[in-house]
Amino acid sequence: MRRSLAILSLILSLAVPIAAPARESLTIGLSQYPVTLNPLIESMLAKTYVLAFVHRPITAYDPSWTLVCLLCETLPTLENGLARIETLPGGKKGIAVTYALKADARWGDGTPVSSADVAFTWTVGRHPRSGVSNSELFNRITRVEILDARRFTLHFDRVTFDYNAINDLRLLPAHIERPRFEAAPESYRTQTAYEQDSTNPGLYNGPYRIAGLERGSHILLVRNPHWSGPRPGFDRIQIRTIENSAAMEAHLLSGGVDMIAGELGLPLEQALALEKRQGSRFTFITRPGLVYEHLDVNLSSPILADRRVRRALLAALDRDGLTRQLFDGRQPVAATMVPQLDWVFAEDVPAAKYDPAAASALLDEAGWRSGPGGIRVNAQGDKLALELLTTAGNRSRELVAQVIQAQWRKVGIDLKLRTEPPRVMFGDTVSQRKFPHLAMFAWYSAPESVPRSTLHSTLIPTAANNWAGQNYPGYASPKMDALLDAIEIETDRPRRKALWRDLQRLYAEDLPALPLYFRADPFILPKGMSGLSPTGHQDPSPYWVEQWRWD
């Protein structure tokens, strides 16, 4: 503890105090740096957060969890006639959904955002070697019908309950990206202009554009002169990456950053302690949300492929005690990946209870008997040794990992802890399934977000599909696939909720990931700043940055 305090004191002494933040600028602390800035490649939250200032999706969920248009004029519905059921060859039902892009939408170089961008983005998204992180939406669109420069109809191969939510169709500027993609689709993820020409104004269509960056350090945003929406309140915004949470706090107190992003900032317990000491200096906002902290399990491991072992690991964890002691009970224990705040949450699927005796019995049954030094061994004499990977610099996760290590040691499991910088962990290790056993991180989701990309067997990342998909555990269950398929096309809410219940029960039985808790994210803002509304889901607060103001 003395060493940690000394390091924090040194950081504070080296930080150069600056004057109160000027009205024309804002500096934001973020705990991770994006692996890429391409809207379709990788699923890292740091990228989503940064792009929210500079790039608008066609649709998104707002802070009240309502689906709204951001780049379109009117949200299509069956009721307003902009969506219509159509019969596909063979008699199957599909749906045609028509959107109109905002007439004044422009890329940062003045080029209009057009239907041609939609068609090109669809081409990239459905290409089997493009390396996009989530190709499911693009594969369901059988045809993009261009009606004119701004209006287009998407023809889907099925009717889903969320037919008009195309949040994942994040447009690429065809006039810049098309030559790079067509030259070599399989190399597009590294040849994209977002990677090689990141400050090109034509890549961005939001209220800001990226004017400068230093990889791993910071990104500078300036106003986009071709933005036609409300004028943003700051001439420039700097997003600074500070991966160590103690250093993040020190930079806030010294004036190195004006605010800390709630989406990727301080852990809750650190923010609560800071609020007690500095509550008069800053505005603290904490909103519970759809943020699922968990342990992804690599099911390719012979040890973890045994469901009895996975159930034992969960039974050996005192998650109630962990959240009570570390987070003041403000982060509820997760039964599955569906949070209590979501209307499809199944109350009769209880969270697994802390039961070391049951954990020991399951490990005995799986062939792991007590061995020398209390560590379990199998019949061949191999130790029950696992590795847990998580993000470096996140004090909360490091504490949780130490608790897990100690609790599993009590039932005879030898757990090695390892950390990696987020840009390495998410850019390569997790996305290419290189972690040997367990990886601790969080998934953000939208309201009633069907977890197809993380659970469907067709979305396991492999070299063959250029590491597309987010099913990092490698979970393949025909029952789960069938439930995911059924939920998406069930438009009757009571019947859909019943399917969701079945899905949660199966998840709790199979444990493709080990649920920990649902996070409540703390936003720390400068006094006098207004207009920021935490969303509590995967569409981050900067989608409405033009509402941020100094009072």
C-alpha positions in Angstrom: 0.0 0.0 0.0 2.8 2.4 0.9 4.4 1.8 -2.5 1.1 2.5 -4.3 0.7 5.8 -2.4 4.2 6.8 -3.2 3.7 6.2 -6.9 0.4 8.2 -6.8 2.2 11.0 -5.0 5.0 11.0 -7.7 2.4 11.2 -10.5 0.7 14.1 -8.8 4.0 15.9 -8.3 5.1 15.4 -11.9 1.7 16.5 -13.4 1.7 20.1 -14.4 -1.3 22.0 -13.1 -3.1 23.9 -15.8 -5.7 26.6 -15.6 -9.4 25.9 -15.4 -10.6 24.4 -18.7 -11.3 27.0 -21.4 -14.7 27.1 -22.9 -13.4 26.3 -26.4 -11.7 23.0 -25.4 -12.4 19.8 -23.4 -9.9 17.1 -22.5 -11.3 13.6 -21.7 -9.6 10.8 -20.0 -10.2 7.3 -21.5 -8.7 4.1 -20.2 -8.1 2.4 -23.6 -6.8 3.4 -27.0 -8.7 2.0 -30.1 -7.0 -0.8 -32.0 -8.5 0.6 -35.3 -10.8 3.5 -36.2 -12.6 1.6 -39.0 -16.3 1.5 -38.0 -16.8 -2.1 -39.1 -13.6 -3.8 -37.9 -13.0 -4.9 -34.3 -15.6 -4.4 -31.5 -13.5 -2.5 -28.9 -15.5 0.0 -26.9 -12.7 2.5 -27.0 -13.2 2.7 -30.8 -17.0 3.0 -30.4 -16.5 5.9 -27.9 -14.1 7.8 -30.1 -16.1 7.3 -33.3 -19.2 8.6 -31.5 -17.8 12.1 -31.7 -17.0 11.9 -35.4 -19.2 9.3 -37.1 -22.9 8.9 -37.0 -24.8 5.5 -37.4 -28.1 5.5 -39.3 -30.0 4.5 -36.2 -29.2 4.2 -32.5 -30.8 3.8 -29.0 -31.0 7.1 -27.2 -30.5 7.6 -23.4 -34.2 6.6 -22.8 -33.5 3.3 -24.7 -35.7 4.4 -27.6 -34.6 3.6 -31.1 -34.1 6.9 -33.1 -32.7 8.1 -36.4 -29.3 9.8 -36.2 -28.4 9.8 -39.9 -31.9 9.2 -41.4 -34.9 11.4 -41.5 -37.7 9.1 -40.4 -37.6 5.8 -38.6 -39.3 3.2 -40.9 -42.1 1.2 -39.4 -44.8 -1.1 -40.7 -47.3 1.5 -39.5 -45.9 4.4 -41.4 -45.6 2.3 -44.6 -41.8 2.6 -44.9 -41.5 -1.0 -44.0 -43.5 -3.8 -45.7 -43.6 -7.5 -45.5 -42.6 -9.3 -48.8 -42.8 -12.9 -50.0 -39.4 -14.3 -50.9 -38.8 -17.2 -53.4 -40.0 -20.4 -51.8 -42.7 -18.7 -49.8 -40.6 -17.4 -46.9 -41.4 -14.0 -45.5 -38.9 -11.1 -45.7 -39.2 -7.4 -45.1 -38.3 -4.4 -47.2 -37.3 -1.3 -45.1 -36.9 2.1 -46.7 -34.7 4.9 -45.3 -33.9 8.4 -46.4 -30.6 9.9 -45.4 -30.6 13.4 -44.1 -30.4 15.9 -47.0 -27.6 17.9 -45.4 -25.5 15.0 -44.2 -21.9 15.4 -45.4 -18.6 13.7 -45.0 -15.9 16.0 -43.5 -14.5 16.8 -47.0 -17.9 18.1 -48.2 -19.0 15.0 -50.1 -22.6 14.2 -49.5 -23.4 11.0 -47.5 -25.3 8.9 -50.1 -27.1 5.7 -50.9 -23.9 4.7 -52.7 -22.1 4.7 -49.4 -24.8 2.3 -48.1 -24.4 -0.1 -51.0 -20.6 -0.1 -50.7 -20.7 -0.7 -46.9 -23.0 -3.6 -47.5 -20.6 -5.1 -50.0 -17.7 -4.8 -47.5 -19.8 -6.1 -44.6 -20.9 -9.3 -46.4 -17.6 -10.2 -48.0 -16.3 -13.4 -46.4 -12.7 -12.1 -46.1 -13.2 -8.5 -45.2 -12.6 -9.1 -41.5 -15.6 -7.2 -40.2 -16.4 -8.0 -36.6 -20.1 -8.5 -37.0 -21.2 -9.6 -40.5 -24.6 -11.0 -39.5 -26.6 -7.8 -40.4 -25.0 -7.6 -43.8 -25.6 -11.2 -44.6 -29.3 -10.9 -43.8 -29.6 -8.0 -46.3 -30.2 -9.8 -49.7 -30.3 -6.6 -51.7 -29.7 -2.9 -51.4 -32.1 -1.1 -53.7 -31.0 2.5 -54.4 -34.0 4.7 -55.0 -32.1 8.0 -55.4 -29.0 9.7 -53.9 -30.5 9.7 -50.4 -33.3 7.0 -50.4 -32.6 3.3 -50.3 -34.5 0.1 -49.5 -32.9 -2.8 -47.6 -34.4 -6.2 -48.4 -34.0 -8.6 -45.5 -34.2 -12.4 -45.7 -36.5 -12.6 -42.6 -38.9 -10.6 -40.5 -37.4 -9.8 -37.1 -38.8 -7.9 -34.1 -36.1 -5.2 -34.5 -36.3 -5.0 -38.3 -35.7 -1.2 -38.4 -32.6 -1.2 -36.1 -29.6 -1.0 -38.3 -27.2 0.4 -35.7 -24.4 -1.9 -37.0 -24.7 -0.5 -40.5 -22.0 2.1 -39.9 -21.3 3.7 -43.2 -18.0 3.8 -45.0 -17.2 6.7 -47.4 -17.2 4.9 -50.8 -15.2 7.7 -52.5 -12.3 7.0 -50.2 -12.6 3.4 -49.1 -13.7 1.7 -52.3 -10.3 1.6 -54.1 -8.6 0.2 -51.0 -11.2 -2.5 -50.5 -11.4 -3.6 -54.1 -7.6 -3.8 -54.5 -7.5 -6.6 -51.9 -10.5 -7.5 -49.8 -8.6 -9.9 -47.6 -6.1 -7.1 -46.7 -8.7 -4.5 -46.2 -8.5 -4.5 -42.3 -4.9 -3.2 -42.5 -5.2 -1.2 -45.7 -8.3 0.9 -44.8 -7.8 4.7 -44.8 -9.0 4.7 -41.2 -5.7 2.9 -40.4 -3.4 4.5 -42.9 -4.8 8.0 -43.3 -6.7 8.5 -40.1 -6.9 12.4 -40.3 -8.5 12.4 -43.7 -11.6 14.6 -43.1 -13.6 12.6 -45.6 -13.7 9.6 -43.3 -16.0 11.3 -40.8 -19.6 12.6 -40.9 -20.2 13.7 -37.3 -20.0 17.1 -35.5 -16.2 16.5 -35.1 -13.4 15.0 -37.2 -10.0 13.6 -36.2 -7.3 16.2 -36.8 -4.4 14.5 -35.1 -3.4 11.5 -33.1 -0.5 9.7 -31.4 -1.2 6.0 -31.2 -1.6 4.8 -27.7 -1.6 8.3 -26.3 -4.2 10.8 -27.6 -6.6 11.8 -30.3 -7.4 15.4 -31.2 -10.9 16.3 -32.5 -11.9 19.5 -34.2 -15.2 20.8 -35.4 -16.4 19.4 -38.7 -17.2 22.5 -40.9 -19.6 20.4 -42.9 -21.7 19.3 -39.9 -25.2 20.7 -40.3 -26.6 19.8 -36.9 -26.5 22.0 -33.8 -23.1 23.6 -33.3 -21.0 21.7 -30.8 -20.0 23.5 -27.6 -16.3 23.0 -28.0 -13.9 24.0 -30.8 -11.7 21.0 -30.0 -11.8 17.9 -27.9 -8.7 15.9 -26.9 -9.2 12.3 -25.8 -6.2 11.1 -23.7 -5.5 7.5 -23.1 -4.5 6.7 -19.5 -4.5 3.0 -19.0 -3.6 3.0 -15.3 -6.6 4.0 -13.2 -4.4 5.6 -10.4 -2.7 7.8 -13.0 -6.2 8.6 -14.5 -7.3 9.9 -11.1 -4.0 11.9 -10.7 -4.5 13.6 -14.1 -8.0 14.6 -13.2 -6.9 16.1 -9.9 -4.0 18.0 -11.4 -6.0 19.3 -14.4 -4.4 17.1 -17.0 -7.9 16.0 -18.0 -11.2 17.9 -17.5 -13.5 14.8 -17.3 -13.3 11.0 -17.2 -15.5 9.1 -19.6 -18.0 6.9 -17.8 -18.0 4.3 -20.6 -14.2 3.6 -20.1 -12.9 5.5 -17.1 -12.5 4.8 -13.4 -13.7 1.6 -11.8 -16.8 2.2 -9.6 -15.1 1.6 -6.2 -12.3 4.1 -7.1 -14.9 6.7 -8.2 -16.9 6.3 -5.0 -13.8 6.9 -2.9 -12.9 9.9 -5.0 -16.4 11.4 -4.7 -16.1 11.2 -0.9 -12.9 13.2 -1.0 -13.5 15.6 -4.0 -17.3 15.7 -4.4 -17.3 19.5 -4.3 -14.8 19.8 -7.2 -16.5 17.6 -9.8 -20.0 16.3 -10.8 -20.4 12.6 -10.3 -23.0 10.6 -12.2 -23.5 6.9 -11.8 -25.9 5.0 -14.0 -26.5 1.2 -13.9 -26.5 -0.3 -17.3 -26.3 -3.2 -19.7 -22.6 -3.8 -19.1 -21.8 -7.5 -18.6 -18.6 -8.2 -16.7 -17.6 -11.8 -17.2 -15.0 -14.4 -17.8 -14.9 -15.7 -21.4 -14.0 -19.4 -21.4 -11.8 -20.9 -24.2 -13.7 -24.1 -24.8 -10.9 -25.4 -26.9 -9.1 -26.1 -23.6 -9.5 -29.8 -22.7 -9.9 -28.7 -19.0 -12.6 -26.2 -19.6 -14.5 -28.2 -22.3 -15.9 -30.2 -19.3 -19.0 -28.4 -18.2 -18.6 -29.8 -14.7 -15.3 -27.9 -14.3 -17.0 -24.7 -15.5 -19.8 -25.2 -13.0 -17.3 -25.8 -10.3 -15.4 -22.6 -11.1 -18.6 -20.6 -10.7 -19.7 -22.3 -7.5 -16.2 -21.6 -6.0 -16.7 -17.8 -6.5 -18.3 -15.7 -3.8 -19.6 -13.1 -6.2 -22.1 -11.6 -3.7 -19.3 -10.9 -1.2 -17.0 -9.6 -4.0 -19.5 -7.0 -5.2 -20.5 -6.1 -1.6 -16.9 -5.5 -0.5 -15.5 -3.9 -3.6 -18.5 -2.1 -5.1 -20.7 -1.2 -2.1 -23.2 -3.7 -3.5 -24.0 -1.4 -6.4 -23.0 -3.9 -9.1 -25.5 -6.8 -9.0 -24.4 -10.4 -9.5 -25.2 -11.7 -13.0 -27.0 -15.0 -13.5 -26.5 -14.9 -17.3 -25.6 -12.2 -19.8 -29.1 -10.7 -19.6 -29.3 -7.9 -17.0 -32.1 -7.3 -14.5 -32.8 -3.9 -16.2 -33.9 -5.5 -19.5 -37.5 -6.4 -19.8 -36.6 -9.9 -21.1 -34.8 -10.8 -17.9 -36.0 -14.1 -16.5 -36.4 -13.9 -12.7 -36.7 -17.6 -12.3 -33.2 -18.2 -13.5 -31.2 -17.7 -10.3 -27.6 -16.8 -10.1 -25.4 -19.7 -9.1 -24.7 -19.6 -5.3 -21.3 -19.7 -3.6 -20.9 -23.3 -2.6 -17.2 -24.5 -2.2 -18.4 -28.0 -1.2 -20.4 -28.4 -4.4 -17.4 -27.1 -6.4 -15.2 -29.7 -4.8 -17.7 -32.5 -5.5 -17.9 -31.4 -9.2 -14.2 -31.4 -9.6 -13.9 -34.8 -8.0 -16.6 -36.1 -10.4 -14.6 -34.6 -13.3 -11.5 -36.5 -12.3 -9.6 -33.8 -10.5 -8.5 -35.1 -7.1 -6.6 -33.4 -4.4 -2.8 -33.5 -5.0 0.5 -32.3 -3.5 0.3 -28.9 -2.0 -3.5 -28.9 -2.2 -3.6 -28.4 -6.0 -5.8 -30.9 -7.8 -4.4 -33.4 -10.3 -6.0 -35.7 -12.8 -5.2 -39.4 -13.4 -2.2 -38.6 -15.5 -0.8 -36.3 -12.8 -1.4 -33.1 -14.6 -2.2 -30.1 -12.3 -5.4 -28.2 -12.5 -3.7 -25.0 -13.6 -5.4 -22.2 -15.4 -4.5 -18.7 -16.7 -6.7 -15.7 -16.4 -6.1 -12.8 -18.8 -7.4 -9.3 -18.3 -6.7 -5.6 -19.2 -3.5 -4.0 -17.7 -3.9 -0.9 -15.6 -7.5 -1.5 -14.6 -7.2 -1.6 -10.8 -10.8 -3.0 -10.4 -10.1 -6.0 -12.6 -6.8 -6.6 -11.0 -8.5 -6.7 -7.6 -11.2 -9.0 -8.8 -8.7 -11.3 -10.4 -6.8 -11.6 -7.1 -10.0 -12.4 -5.3 -10.8 -15.1 -7.9 -7.3 -16.5 -7.6 -7.6 -16.8 -3.8 -11.1 -18.3 -3.8 -10.2 -20.9 -6.5 -7.0 -21.8 -4.6 -9.2 -22.9 -1.7 -10.8 -25.7 -3.9 -7.4 -26.8 -5.3 -7.2 -24.7 -8.5 -3.8 -23.0 -9.4 -4.7 -19.8 -11.2 -2.0 -17.7 -12.9 -2.9 -14.0 -13.6 -1.7 -12.2 -16.7 -2.5 -8.7 -18.0 -2.1 -7.1 -21.4 -2.6 -3.6 -22.7 -6.2 -3.4 -24.0 -5.2 -2.6 -27.6 -3.1 -5.9 -27.6 -5.7 -8.0 -25.7 -8.6 -7.0 -27.9 -6.7 -6.4 -31.1 -5.2 -9.8 -31.3 -5.3 -12.1 -28.2 -9.0 -12.3 -27.6 -10.3 -11.7 -31.1 -8.1 -14.5 -32.5 -8.8 -16.8 -29.5 -5.2 -16.9 -28.3 -6.0 -16.9 -24.6 -5.4 -20.4 -23.3 -8.2 -20.5 -20.6 -10.0 -17.4 -19.4 -10.3 -13.7 -20.3 -12.0 -11.1 -18.1 -13.7 -8.2 -19.8 -17.1 -6.6 -20.4 -19.7 -6.6 -23.1 -21.9 -3.6 -23.7 -25.2 -4.4 -25.2 -28.3 -2.6 -26.5 -31.8 -3.1 -25.0 -33.0 -6.6 -25.8 -29.9 -7.3 -27.8 -29.9 -10.8 -29.2 -26.4 -12.2 -28.4 -26.0 -13.9 -31.8 -22.5 -12.6 -32.5 -21.2 -13.9 -29.1 -23.1 -17.2 -28.9 -24.0 -18.5 -32.4 -21.8 -21.3 -33.7 -21.5 -19.6 -37.1 -19.7 -16.6 -35.6 -16.7 -18.3 -34.0 -13.6 -16.4 -35.2 -11.2 -18.5 -37.3 -8.4 -17.9 -39.7 -10.7 -19.1 -42.5 -13.1 -16.2 -41.9 -10.3 -13.7 -41.2 -11.3 -13.7 -37.5 -14.8 -12.3 -38.0 -17.3 -12.9 -35.3 -17.3 -12.4 -31.5 -17.9 -15.9 -30.2 -14.5 -16.0 -28.6 -15.2 -19.0 -26.4 -15.9 -21.2 -29.5 -19.3 -22.2 -28.1 -21.3 -24.4 -30.5 -24.7 -25.6 -29.4 -27.5 -26.5 -31.8 -30.0 -25.7 -29.0 -28.6 -22.2 -28.5 -28.4 -21.6 -32.3 -32.1 -22.6 -32.6 -33.1 -20.3 -29.7 -31.2 -17.3 -31.2 -32.8 -17.9 -34.6 -36.3 -18.2 -33.0 -36.0 -15.1 -30.8 -35.1 -12.8 -33.7 -38.1 -13.7 -35.8 -40.7 -13.8 -33.0 -42.7 -10.6 -33.1 -45.1 -11.5 -30.3 -43.6 -10.1 -27.1 -45.0 -12.7 -24.6 -43.8 -15.6 -26.8 -40.5 -13.9 -27.3 -40.0 -13.4 -23.6 -40.6 -17.1 -23.1 -37.9 -17.9 -25.7 -35.6 -15.5 -23.9 -36.2 -17.4 -20.7 -35.2 -20.7 -22.4 -32.1 -19.0 -23.7 -31.1 -17.8 -20.2 -31.7 -21.2 -18.7 -29.5 -22.9 -21.3 -26.8 -20.3 -20.8 -26.8 -20.9 -17.1 -26.5 -24.6 -17.6 -23.8 -24.6 -20.3 -21.8 -21.6 -19.1 -20.0 -20.6 -22.3 -18.8 -17.7 -20.1 -18.7 -17.3 -16.3 -21.0 -14.4 -15.3 -19.6 -12.0 -12.7 -21.8 -8.8 -12.4 -23.4 -5.9 -14.2 -21.4 -2.7 -14.0 -22.6 0.7 -13.0 -20.3 3.2 -14.8 -19.3 6.5 -13.0 -19.0 9.7 -15.1 -16.9 12.4 -13.6 -17.5 15.8 -15.1 -16.2 19.3 -14.5 -18.5 21.6 -12.5 -20.4 23.8 -14.9 -20.7 21.2 -17.7 -24.1 20.1 -18.7 -25.9 18.2 -21.5 -24.2 14.8 -21.1 -26.7 12.0 -20.6 -25.3 8.5 -19.8 -27.1 5.9 -21.9 -26.4 2.7 -19.9 -26.0 0.7 -23.1 -23.7 0.2 -26.1 -24.5 3.4 -27.9 -22.3 5.9 -25.9 -23.0 9.4 -24.7 -20.9 11.2 -27.4 -23.5 10.4 -30.0 -25.2 13.5 -28.6 -22.0 15.5 -28.0 -23.5 18.6 -29.7 -25.7 18.9 -26.5 -22.6 19.2 -24.2 -22.2 22.7 -22.9 -20.5 24.9 -20.3 -23.2 26.5 -18.2 
